[in-house]
């Protein structure tokens, strides 16, 4: 079976909090980072994307990916 999907690697795992305006980035696996008002968080570094908040409407996801050419 042939799968033509291209895998994406995480380049930058970051979010912006709409409440306080902080842009936060998780850089390593299990690098749990919260904004200054403690309303949202990002986790996972370049290994996985995990984002959470009291209200997800307060989060802008800014995660960037690079395509795997293999």
Secondary structure, 3 states (H helix, E strand, C coil): CCCCCCCEEEEEEEEEECCCCCEEEECCCCCCEECCCCCEEEECCCCCCEEEECCHHHEEECCEEEECCC
